[in-house]
Amino acid sequence: MLGIAYHEGKLFKRNDLRALGWFRESVRNGNAVSYLNAGELLLKGDETQRGFQRNKLFAFVNFLGAYTNGAFFVKE
């Protein structure tokens, strides 16, 4: 939830680096859908923000994690 809030910028100032951190924390706590969120962020995130970089390899790893944990087809 916090990762989405930081990424969308509706409740907090938009910060993709913090959003990615919250998505990773959610993955560590067993939320497979957060693999998808982290992958999308790493693939299409805003590189103009300080400290954030896109990374296609890590995006692929997150999508693979979503697939292996059964959450790959949750998003359209």
Long-range contacts (C-beta under 8 A, 24 or more apart in sequence): 3-34, 3-37, 3-38, 4-37, 7-37, 7-41, 7-45, 14-46, 14-49, 15-49, 16-41, 16-45, 16-46, 16-49, 16-52, 17-49, 17-50, 17-51, 17-52, 20-45, 20-52, 27-62, 27-65, 32-65, 32-66, 32-69, 32-70, 32-71, 33-66, 33-71, 33-74, 35-62, 35-63, 35-65, 35-66, 35-69, 35-71, 36-62, 36-63, 36-66, 36-71, 36-72, 36-74, 36-75, 38-62, 39-63, 39-66
